[in-house]
C-alpha cells in the first residue's frame, strides 16, 4: 500500500447506485437548477471527501441510437448536465456498463472529453482497450485513490486495440482476461491507499448475489482490492465484510426516470458511506433514499421501514450484522477489523 499524509481524521467515501440523467431526466434538467437531481441528499453528498457513482447514460450532444445489437432503451443526457455531477462533488464515475455506448462511438468519445474538462475522473471505458482498462487515479484529503471498472454486460461493446468501448469481462477469475485484471490490480495497488473495483454485473432484479459473484468479489479482495462496488440489478443487495474490506453487492438505483416495479421497489436505495481511519475501515453507514419526481430524496415512513427491513435481512444472509441508528437516521454495519 502506498504511503500518504493520512491523519486521524475519518476519511469519508460515498457510493451511489446508478445515476441516469437521460430521457425524462434530461428534459427536467433543461428547466431546473443543476442541483435538482440530488434533492435533500445533497448536504450528505457535499460532506464527503469523495463521491463515486455509476453513470448509467452517455453525456453527449451527438450520436444515434446504437443499432449493431438489439436494444430497447437508449439513454443520453446533454453535455451541459455534467454540471449536475459537479454540483454533487462527484469525483469519479464508472463507465463500464450497458449504456455507455447507447449512442455510438462518437458520443462516447465526446463524453470522455466532457468529463476530463469537468475534472471528473472515470474508469471502465475508453477510445481503445488500453484506455478502457486504465484506472482512475486521484488524491483527496491526503488519500490516494484508485478506481478500476468492468462489466459483464454487452460483450459486443468490448473495447479493442483500435476500437472504443468498455472493459468487458465475465465475472470469474477463470476468464482469459483475468490475467490483465490481476496485473492491473497489482499495479494500482502499489500506487494508492485505497483501491476500488466497480462491477456492473449480472442482469436486472434479484436481491441475492449469485454464488459466482461472491467468489469473484472475494478473489478481488485477495488480489488487493479494498472496496468492491457493485451495481446493475436496479435493486440493493446485502453488504459483506470480507477480510476487513466491504463488498457492496449492489447499490441499486440512485436517481432516474424509471417505472417502479411494485414488488422489486427499484425506487428505494441507499447512500453507502464508508469511513476510513488510517488504513482501516472504521465505519460503514447506509442512508435510506427514495426516487421521487426525478429526484433522490431521503426516505421516511413506510418507504424507509420497508427498505431497512429488507437490507437487515439481506445482510444477515451474508453473515453481516447491522442495526438501525435512530440518532443518525441510518443503518450501521458492524465492521470486522483485520
C-alpha positions, 0 to 999 in steps of 0.5 A: 500500500502506498504511503500518504499524509493520512491523519486521524481524521475519518476519511469519508467515501460515498457510493451511489447506485446508478445515476441516469440523467437521460430521457425524462431526466434530461428534459427536467434538467433543461428547466431546473437548477443543476442541483435538482437531481440530488434533492435533500441528499445533497448536504450528505453528498457535499460532506464527503471527501469523495463521491463515486457513482455509476453513470448509467447514460452517455453525456453527449450532444451527438450520436444515434441510437446504437443499432449493431445489437438489439436494444430497447432503451437508449439513454443520453443526457446533454453535455451541459448536465455534467454540471449536475455531477459537479454540483454533487462533488462527484469525483469519479464515475464508472463507465463500464456498463450497458449504456455507455455506448447507447449512442455510438462511438462518437458520443462516447468519445465526446463524453470522455472529453466532457468529463476530463474538462469537468475534472471528473475522473472515470474508469471502465471505458475508453477510445481503445482497450488500453484506455478502457482498462486504465484506472482512475487515479486521484488524491483527496484529503491526503488519500490516494485513490484508485478506481478500476471498472468492468462489466459483464454486460454487452460483450459486443461493446468490448473495447479493442486495440483500435476500437472504443468501448468498455472493459468487458469481462465475465465475472470469474477469475477463470476468464482469459482476461483475468490475467490483465485484471490481476496485473492491473490490480497489482499495479494500482495497488502499489500506487494508492491507499485505497483501491476500488473495483466497480462491477456492473454485473449480472442482469436486472432484479434479484436481491441475492448475489449469485454464488459466482459473484461472491467468489469473484468479489472475494478473489478481488479482495485477495488480489488487493482490492479494498472496496468492491462496488457493485451495481446493475440489478436496479435493486440493493443487495446485502453488504459483506465484510470480507477480510476487513474490506466491504463488498457492496453487492449492489447499490441499486438505483440512485436517481432516474426516470424509471417505472417502479416495479411494485414488488422489486421497489427499484425506487428505494436505495441507499447512500453507502458511506464508508469511513476510513481511519488510517488504513482501516475501515472504521465505519460503514453507514447506509442512508435510506433514499427514495426516487421521487419526481426525478429526484433522490430524496431521503426516505421516511415512513413506510418507504424507509421501514420497508427498505431497512427491513429488507437490507437487515435481512439481506445482510444477515444472509451474508453473515453481516450484522447491522442495526438501525441508528435512530440518532443518525437516521441510518443503518450501521454495519458492524465492521470486522477489523483485520 
